[in-house]
């Protein structure tokens, strides 16, 4: 019971963290994309689990 709740909580926090990071990187993607190079803005590069968020 506790383990399942803890696992769900950790997963939710990680998804929220990666989703926010992914959204911010894409929102501010113009300066970051130029600085990091053309391949950096592809989905899944900045946030490995970002594409799994519905």
PDB file of N, CA, C and O in Angstrom:
ATOM      1  N   UNK A   1       0.832  -1.193   0.000  1.00  0.00           N
ATOM      2  CA  UNK A   1       0.000   0.000   0.000  1.00  0.00           C
ATOM      3  C   UNK A   1       0.872   1.250   0.000  1.00  0.00           C
ATOM      4  O   UNK A   1       0.752   2.113  -0.870  1.00  0.00           O
ATOM      5  N   UNK A   2       1.754   1.326   1.000  1.00  0.00           N
ATOM      6  CA  UNK A   2       2.629   2.501   1.065  1.00  0.00           C
ATOM      7  C   UNK A   2       3.595   2.528  -0.117  1.00  0.00           C
ATOM      8  O   UNK A   2       3.888   3.588  -0.671  1.00  0.00           O
ATOM      9  N   UNK A   3       4.081   1.353  -0.490  1.00  0.00           N
ATOM     10  CA  UNK A   3       5.037   1.307  -1.596  1.00  0.00           C
ATOM     11  C   UNK A   3       4.383   1.760  -2.900  1.00  0.00           C
ATOM     12  O   UNK A   3       4.988   2.482  -3.693  1.00  0.00           O
ATOM     13  N   UNK A   4       3.144   1.326  -3.108  1.00  0.00           N
ATOM     14  CA  UNK A   4       2.448   1.717  -4.334  1.00  0.00           C
ATOM     15  C   UNK A   4       2.209   3.226  -4.356  1.00  0.00           C
ATOM     16  O   UNK A   4       2.391   3.879  -5.383  1.00  0.00           O
ATOM     17  N   UNK A   5       1.802   3.766  -3.218  1.00  0.00           N
ATOM     18  CA  UNK A   5       1.554   5.208  -3.154  1.00  0.00           C
ATOM     19  C   UNK A   5       2.849   5.987  -3.367  1.00  0.00           C
ATOM     20  O   UNK A   5       2.868   6.998  -4.070  1.00  0.00           O
ATOM     21  N   UNK A   6       3.930   5.506  -2.755  1.00  0.00           N
ATOM     22  CA  UNK A   6       5.210   6.194  -2.919  1.00  0.00           C
ATOM     23  C   UNK A   6       5.671   6.120  -4.366  1.00  0.00           C
ATOM     24  O   UNK A   6       6.177   7.100  -4.913  1.00  0.00           O
ATOM     25  N   UNK A   7       5.497   4.955  -4.987  1.00  0.00           N
ATOM     26  CA  UNK A   7       5.900   4.813  -6.380  1.00  0.00           C
ATOM     27  C   UNK A   7       5.107   5.736  -7.290  1.00  0.00           C
ATOM     28  O   UNK A   7       5.670   6.357  -8.192  1.00  0.00           O
ATOM     29  N   UNK A   8       3.798   5.830  -7.056  1.00  0.00           N
ATOM     30  CA  UNK A   8       2.968   6.710  -7.872  1.00  0.00           C
ATOM     31  C   UNK A   8       3.364   8.166  -7.655  1.00  0.00           C
ATOM     32  O   UNK A   8       3.399   8.955  -8.600  1.00  0.00           O
ATOM     33  N   UNK A   9       3.660   8.515  -6.412  1.00  0.00           N
ATOM     34  CA  UNK A   9       4.058   9.896  -6.116  1.00  0.00           C
ATOM     35  C   UNK A   9       5.368  10.256  -6.791  1.00  0.00           C
ATOM     36  O   UNK A   9       5.502  11.332  -7.374  1.00  0.00           O
ATOM     37  N   UNK A  10       6.332   9.350  -6.709  1.00  0.00           N
ATOM     38  CA  UNK A  10       7.622   9.610  -7.356  1.00  0.00           C
ATOM     39  C   UNK A  10       7.444   9.743  -8.856  1.00  0.00           C
ATOM     40  O   UNK A  10       8.031  10.624  -9.483  1.00  0.00           O
ATOM     41  N   UNK A  11       6.628   8.862  -9.432  1.00  0.00           N
ATOM     42  CA  UNK A  11       6.408   8.917 -10.877  1.00  0.00           C
ATOM     43  C   UNK A  11       5.740  10.233 -11.266  1.00  0.00           C
ATOM     44  O   UNK A  11       6.108  10.849 -12.266  1.00  0.00           O
ATOM     45  N   UNK A  12       4.756  10.664 -10.472  1.00  0.00           N
ATOM     46  CA  UNK A  12       4.065  11.912 -10.784  1.00  0.00           C
ATOM     47  C   UNK A  12       5.020  13.101 -10.695  1.00  0.00           C
ATOM     48  O   UNK A  12       4.990  13.996 -11.539  1.00  0.00           O
ATOM     49  N   UNK A  13       5.866  13.099  -9.665  1.00  0.00           N
ATOM     50  CA  UNK A  13       6.817  14.210  -9.513  1.00  0.00           C
ATOM     51  C   UNK A  13       7.801  14.221 -10.674  1.00  0.00           C
ATOM     52  O   UNK A  13       8.105  15.279 -11.225  1.00  0.00           O
ATOM     53  N   UNK A  14       8.297  13.050 -11.046  1.00  0.00           N
ATOM     54  CA  UNK A  14       9.257  12.993 -12.152  1.00  0.00           C
ATOM     55  C   UNK A  14       8.605  13.432 -13.458  1.00  0.00           C
ATOM     56  O   UNK A  14       9.204  14.176 -14.235  1.00  0.00           O
ATOM     57  N   UNK A  15       7.382  12.975 -13.701  1.00  0.00           N
ATOM     58  CA  UNK A  15       6.703  13.371 -14.932  1.00  0.00           C
ATOM     59  C   UNK A  15       6.441  14.869 -14.947  1.00  0.00           C
ATOM     60  O   UNK A  15       6.590  15.519 -15.982  1.00  0.00           O
ATOM     61  N   UNK A  16       6.050  15.420 -13.797  1.00  0.00           N
ATOM     62  CA  UNK A  16       5.803  16.860 -13.740  1.00  0.00           C
ATOM     63  C   UNK A  16       7.102  17.631 -13.968  1.00  0.00           C
ATOM     64  O   UNK A  16       7.124  18.629 -14.688  1.00  0.00           O
ATOM     65  N   UNK A  17       8.182  17.158 -13.347  1.00  0.00           N
ATOM     66  CA  UNK A  17       9.474  17.833 -13.500  1.00  0.00           C
ATOM     67  C   UNK A  17       9.941  17.801 -14.950  1.00  0.00           C
ATOM     68  O   UNK A  17      10.311  18.831 -15.513  1.00  0.00           O
ATOM     69  N   UNK A  18       9.921  16.612 -15.552  1.00  0.00           N
ATOM     70  CA  UNK A  18      10.388  16.502 -16.930  1.00  0.00           C
ATOM     71  C   UNK A  18       9.446  17.234 -17.879  1.00  0.00           C
ATOM     72  O   UNK A  18       9.893  17.854 -18.844  1.00  0.00           O
ATOM     73  N   UNK A  19       8.145  17.164 -17.611  1.00  0.00           N
ATOM     74  CA  UNK A  19       7.199  17.859 -18.478  1.00  0.00           C
ATOM     75  C   UNK A  19       7.404  19.361 -18.439  1.00  0.00           C
ATOM     76  O   UNK A  19       7.350  20.026 -19.474  1.00  0.00           O
ATOM     77  N   UNK A  20       7.640  19.901 -17.242  1.00  0.00           N
ATOM     78  CA  UNK A  20       7.879  21.339 -17.117  1.00  0.00           C
ATOM     79  C   UNK A  20       9.178  21.716 -17.810  1.00  0.00           C
ATOM     80  O   UNK A  20       9.231  22.699 -18.550  1.00  0.00           O
ATOM     81  N   UNK A  21      10.227  20.933 -17.570  1.00  0.00           N
ATOM     82  CA  UNK A  21      11.511  21.216 -18.217  1.00  0.00           C
ATOM     83  C   UNK A  21      11.360  21.171 -19.730  1.00  0.00           C
ATOM     84  O   UNK A  21      11.866  22.041 -20.440  1.00  0.00           O
ATOM     85  N   UNK A  22      10.662  20.154 -20.218  1.00  0.00           N
ATOM     86  CA  UNK A  22      10.464  19.989 -21.659  1.00  0.00           C
ATOM     87  C   UNK A  22       9.708  21.191 -22.236  1.00  0.00           C
ATOM     88  O   UNK A  22      10.075  21.716 -23.287  1.00  0.00           O
ATOM     89  N   UNK A  23       8.644  21.623 -21.536  1.00  0.00           N
ATOM     90  CA  UNK A  23       7.849  22.746 -22.018  1.00  0.00           C
ATOM     91  C   UNK A  23       8.663  24.037 -22.016  1.00  0.00           C
ATOM     92  O   UNK A  23       8.590  24.819 -22.964  1.00  0.00           O
ATOM     93  N   UNK A  24       9.438  24.262 -20.955  1.00  0.00           N
ATOM     94  CA  UNK A  24      10.247  25.482 -20.874  1.00  0.00           C
ATOM     95  C   UNK A  24      11.305  25.487 -21.973  1.00  0.00           C
ATOM     96  O   UNK A  24      11.533  26.510 -22.619  1.00  0.00           O
ATOM     97  N   UNK A  25      11.948  24.341 -22.182  1.00  0.00           N
ATOM     98  CA  UNK A  25      12.984  24.271 -23.222  1.00  0.00           C
ATOM     99  C   UNK A  25      12.382  24.578 -24.590  1.00  0.00           C
ATOM    100  O   UNK A  25      13.006  25.265 -25.398  1.00  0.00           O
ATOM    101  N   UNK A  26      11.180  24.079 -24.856  1.00  0.00           N
ATOM    102  CA  UNK A  26      10.569  24.340 -26.150  1.00  0.00           C
ATOM    103  C   UNK A  26      10.038  25.763 -26.243  1.00  0.00           C
ATOM    104  O   UNK A  26      10.087  26.370 -27.313  1.00  0.00           O
ATOM    105  N   UNK A  27       9.529  26.309 -25.131  1.00  0.00           N
ATOM    106  CA  UNK A  27       9.054  27.687 -25.133  1.00  0.00           C
ATOM    107  C   UNK A  27      10.204  28.646 -25.400  1.00  0.00           C
ATOM    108  O   UNK A  27      10.080  29.576 -26.198  1.00  0.00           O
ATOM    109  N   UNK A  28      11.330  28.410 -24.722  1.00  0.00           N
ATOM    110  CA  UNK A  28      12.508  29.259 -24.893  1.00  0.00           C
ATOM    111  C   UNK A  28      13.496  28.562 -25.818  1.00  0.00           C
ATOM    112  O   UNK A  28      14.709  28.692 -25.660  1.00  0.00           O
ATOM    113  N   UNK A  29      12.974  27.833 -26.768  1.00  0.00           N
ATOM    114  CA  UNK A  29      13.822  26.974 -27.585  1.00  0.00           C
ATOM    115  C   UNK A  29      14.700  27.719 -28.570  1.00  0.00           C
ATOM    116  O   UNK A  29      15.710  27.177 -29.018  1.00  0.00           O
ATOM    117  N   UNK A  30      14.341  28.960 -28.923  1.00  0.00           N
ATOM    118  CA  UNK A  30      15.129  29.663 -29.932  1.00  0.00           C
ATOM    119  C   UNK A  30      16.552  29.938 -29.451  1.00  0.00           C
ATOM    120  O   UNK A  30      17.496  29.530 -30.128  1.00  0.00           O
ATOM    121  N   UNK A  31      16.752  30.609 -28.315  1.00  0.00           N
ATOM    122  CA  UNK A  31      18.132  30.839 -27.872  1.00  0.00           C
ATOM    123  C   UNK A  31      18.846  29.555 -27.472  1.00  0.00           C
ATOM    124  O   UNK A  31      20.024  29.376 -27.779  1.00  0.00           O
ATOM    125  N   UNK A  32      18.134  28.659 -26.786  1.00  0.00           N
ATOM    126  CA  UNK A  32      18.774  27.421 -26.352  1.00  0.00           C
ATOM    127  C   UNK A  32      19.108  26.538 -27.550  1.00  0.00           C
ATOM    128  O   UNK A  32      20.160  25.899 -27.582  1.00  0.00           O
ATOM    129  N   UNK A  33      18.218  26.503 -28.527  1.00  0.00           N
ATOM    130  CA  UNK A  33      18.456  25.671 -29.695  1.00  0.00           C
ATOM    131  C   UNK A  33      19.684  26.129 -30.470  1.00  0.00           C
ATOM    132  O   UNK A  33      20.461  25.303 -30.949  1.00  0.00           O
ATOM    133  N   UNK A  34      19.861  27.441 -30.595  1.00  0.00           N
ATOM    134  CA  UNK A  34      21.022  27.939 -31.330  1.00  0.00           C
ATOM    135  C   UNK A  34      22.301  27.673 -30.561  1.00  0.00           C
ATOM    136  O   UNK A  34      23.339  27.372 -31.151  1.00  0.00           O
ATOM    137  N   UNK A  35      22.227  27.785 -29.230  1.00  0.00           N
ATOM    138  CA  UNK A  35      23.433  27.617 -28.421  1.00  0.00           C
ATOM    139  C   UNK A  35      23.857  26.153 -28.388  1.00  0.00           C
ATOM    140  O   UNK A  35      25.049  25.845 -28.414  1.00  0.00           O
ATOM    141  N   UNK A  36      22.888  25.261 -28.331  1.00  0.00           N
ATOM    142  CA  UNK A  36      23.205  23.850 -28.143  1.00  0.00           C
ATOM    143  C   UNK A  36      23.455  23.143 -29.472  1.00  0.00           C
ATOM    144  O   UNK A  36      24.128  22.114 -29.509  1.00  0.00           O
ATOM    145  N   UNK A  37      22.923  23.683 -30.554  1.00  0.00           N
ATOM    146  CA  UNK A  37      23.078  23.033 -31.845  1.00  0.00           C
ATOM    147  C   UNK A  37      21.740  22.552 -32.386  1.00  0.00           C
ATOM    148  O   UNK A  37      20.760  22.487 -31.643  1.00  0.00           O
ATOM    149  N   UNK A  38      21.686  22.216 -33.661  1.00  0.00           N
ATOM    150  CA  UNK A  38      20.402  21.880 -34.293  1.00  0.00           C
ATOM    151  C   UNK A  38      19.780  20.585 -33.779  1.00  0.00           C
ATOM    152  O   UNK A  38      18.557  20.446 -33.789  1.00  0.00           O
ATOM    153  N   UNK A  39      20.599  19.636 -33.331  1.00  0.00           N
ATOM    154  CA  UNK A  39      20.060  18.354 -32.912  1.00  0.00           C
ATOM    155  C   UNK A  39      19.507  18.347 -31.504  1.00  0.00           C
ATOM    156  O   UNK A  39      18.889  17.367 -31.087  1.00  0.00           O
ATOM    157  N   UNK A  40      19.720  19.435 -30.756  1.00  0.00           N
ATOM    158  CA  UNK A  40      19.345  19.438 -29.351  1.00  0.00           C
ATOM    159  C   UNK A  40      17.847  19.585 -29.132  1.00  0.00           C
ATOM    160  O   UNK A  40      17.351  19.204 -28.072  1.00  0.00           O
ATOM    161  N   UNK A  41      17.117  20.120 -30.088  1.00  0.00           N
ATOM    162  CA  UNK A  41      15.707  20.423 -29.865  1.00  0.00           C
ATOM    163  C   UNK A  41      14.793  19.283 -30.301  1.00  0.00           C
ATOM    164  O   UNK A  41      13.572  19.438 -30.307  1.00  0.00           O
ATOM    165  N   UNK A  42      15.361  18.162 -30.659  1.00  0.00           N
ATOM    166  CA  UNK A  42      14.525  17.038 -31.051  1.00  0.00           C
ATOM    167  C   UNK A  42      13.810  16.475 -29.826  1.00  0.00           C
ATOM    168  O   UNK A  42      14.387  16.462 -28.738  1.00  0.00           O
ATOM    169  N   UNK A  43      12.575  16.011 -29.971  1.00  0.00           N
ATOM    170  CA  UNK A  43      11.837  15.499 -28.814  1.00  0.00           C
ATOM    171  C   UNK A  43      12.576  14.347 -28.151  1.00  0.00           C
ATOM    172  O   UNK A  43      13.067  13.438 -28.820  1.00  0.00           O
ATOM    173  N   UNK A  44      12.647  14.400 -26.836  1.00  0.00           N
ATOM    174  CA  UNK A  44      13.251  13.323 -26.086  1.00  0.00           C
ATOM    175  C   UNK A  44      14.712  13.543 -25.758  1.00  0.00           C
ATOM    176  O   UNK A  44      15.303  12.770 -25.004  1.00  0.00           O
ATOM    177  N   UNK A  45      15.314  14.608 -26.327  1.00  0.00           N
ATOM    178  CA  UNK A  45      16.732  14.840 -26.066  1.00  0.00           C
ATOM    179  C   UNK A  45      16.906  15.522 -24.718  1.00  0.00           C
ATOM    180  O   UNK A  45      17.706  15.090 -23.888  1.00  0.00           O
ATOM    181  N   UNK A  46      16.148  16.591 -24.512  1.00  0.00           N
ATOM    182  CA  UNK A  46      16.289  17.340 -23.264  1.00  0.00           C
ATOM    183  C   UNK A  46      15.628  16.589 -22.114  1.00  0.00           C
ATOM    184  O   UNK A  46      16.149  16.560 -20.999  1.00  0.00           O
ATOM    185  N   UNK A  47      14.477  15.983 -22.394  1.00  0.00           N
ATOM    186  CA  UNK A  47      13.735  15.296 -21.341  1.00  0.00           C
ATOM    187  C   UNK A  47      13.367  13.902 -21.837  1.00  0.00           C
ATOM    188  O   UNK A  47      12.471  13.764 -22.670  1.00  0.00           O
ATOM    189  N   UNK A  48      14.035  12.877 -21.348  1.00  0.00           N
ATOM    190  CA  UNK A  48      13.790  11.533 -21.865  1.00  0.00           C
ATOM    191  C   UNK A  48      12.346  11.074 -21.742  1.00  0.00           C
ATOM    192  O   UNK A  48      11.865  10.324 -22.592  1.00  0.00           O
ATOM    193  N   UNK A  49      11.639  11.512 -20.691  1.00  0.00           N
ATOM    194  CA  UNK A  49      10.265  11.047 -20.496  1.00  0.00           C
ATOM    195  C   UNK A  49       9.259  12.116 -20.902  1.00  0.00           C
ATOM    196  O   UNK A  49       8.058  11.944 -20.693  1.00  0.00           O
ATOM    197  N   UNK A  50       9.730  13.212 -21.476  1.00  0.00           N
ATOM    198  CA  UNK A  50       8.821  14.308 -21.803  1.00  0.00           C
ATOM    199  C   UNK A  50       7.759  13.921 -22.809  1.00  0.00           C
ATOM    200  O   UNK A  50       6.626  14.395 -22.730  1.00  0.00           O
ATOM    201  N   UNK A  51       8.114  13.053 -23.768  1.00  0.00           N
ATOM    202  CA  UNK A  51       7.164  12.708 -24.810  1.00  0.00           C
ATOM    203  C   UNK A  51       6.084  11.762 -24.317  1.00  0.00           C
ATOM    204  O   UNK A  51       5.111  11.511 -25.029  1.00  0.00           O
ATOM    205  N   UNK A  52       6.238  11.234 -23.111  1.00  0.00           N
ATOM    206  CA  UNK A  52       5.244  10.292 -22.586  1.00  0.00           C
ATOM    207  C   UNK A  52       4.097  11.007 -21.885  1.00  0.00           C
ATOM    208  O   UNK A  52       3.111  10.372 -21.509  1.00  0.00           O
ATOM    209  N   UNK A  53       4.211  12.313 -21.705  1.00  0.00           N
ATOM    210  CA  UNK A  53       3.155  13.054 -21.005  1.00  0.00           C
ATOM    211  C   UNK A  53       2.019  13.334 -21.984  1.00  0.00           C
ATOM    212  O   UNK A  53       2.259  13.900 -23.050  1.00  0.00           O
ATOM    213  N   UNK A  54       0.825  12.965 -21.657  1.00  0.00           N
ATOM    214  CA  UNK A  54      -0.303  13.177 -22.569  1.00  0.00           C
ATOM    215  C   UNK A  54      -0.639  14.651 -22.742  1.00  0.00           C
ATOM    216  O   UNK A  54      -1.565  14.990 -23.480  1.00  0.00           O
TER     217      UNK A  54
END
